[in-house]
Amino acid sequence: MDGIQSALLPEVLDALSDPVIMVDGRKVVTFANAASLLAWPALTRGTPLSFTLRAPDLIEAIDDVLARKATVSRGTMTERQPVERFFEFQAVGLSPSANASPRTAPAAVLVFRDLTEARRLESMRVDFVANASHELRTPLASLLGFIETLQGPARNDPHAQSRFLDIMREQGRRMARLIDDLLSLSRVEMSEHRRPVDKVDFGALIRQVVDTLGPVAEERQVSFKLALPDQALYVIADHDELMRVAENLIENGIKYGQTGKQLDVSLKVHDQNSEQPCECHLRVQDYGPGIPSEHLPRLTERFYRVDASASRETGGTGLGLAIVKHIVNRHRGRLMIESELGSGSTFHVYLPLHGIK
Ligand code: ADP
């Protein structure tokens, strides 16, 4: 490397997104790139590395390369404070230059990779598979149990047979709903980077959903209070996905807000502000028991339920709001949830408008 290029080296190292630190023979920091200062703001040139990074495996790896037991030493380190972070590191011994002091010249370079996000995703994936299997296993175990009973003790009992078959049908339906929701979720996730292309009248779509859910609301003695625009309100959307959003939110409002007896569904153009692109705003408000605030941030996680048995009793899979969130993201919109215990919950969906006719 010529002189000009080596003078640029600190800038080049600062351009890397991974932390890079150099230490001398005493393990004192001689250089820390921008990414490492971002990861560990307390790092200071001229102070021992162990003042900031107290990871025994890292120190041992540096000792190994300084003692020339190895030219490269790799390892991992976990930090607990201030937040849990997980790094993979590599310590590489540097060859001493002829006229530099062996104690103060850079003697080892440390390169880190922050694997916190990758770990988090991996643990989410593992949790998801465990949750999905658990959700399927419960109705499956019940089905198998009833089949054995029908083949054994209830073989000649037509009354018990008909009762058990009813339960079995319900368990089968539950599994089918779960599989449908899992497939929808994976379809939406796969297409999330592709913008929808159809021009859809959002108001007409909501009217259609309200009509379809009319009997469910009637059964639970919930009445709708609608405020929908008379004129068409177009959004660029995937028609079926948008139906799914409206269905999920309105059905949840009926199911969980039943005690409030009324469900407000409104659609309007959101406050027009010249800096903001025009948006439309769907609002679904119930007057049920509401949701404790500590649950609000997690409601859109897969299988997250405030009350798992209440959700299952009403045929819920715990995936509805996760699907809603992904669909809204795909439409470049926003989902907001507000709730006050005892007063009910309001779900807001904002979507970019295509145009008003
Ligand atoms: P589920 O299939 O369980 O209905 P969702 O993802 O649609 O799954 O909702 C997740 C959880 O959020 C529900 O189990 C319920 O606890 C809570 N929830 C959703 N909507 C409401 C609402 N309108 N009022 C109170 N709780 C709600």
Residues whose N, C-alpha, C, O or C-beta is under 5 A from the ligand:
A	BS01	ADP	N252 G253 Y256 G257 D286 G290 I291 L299 Y304 R305 V306 D307 S311 G316 T317 G318 L319 G320 L321 A322 S345
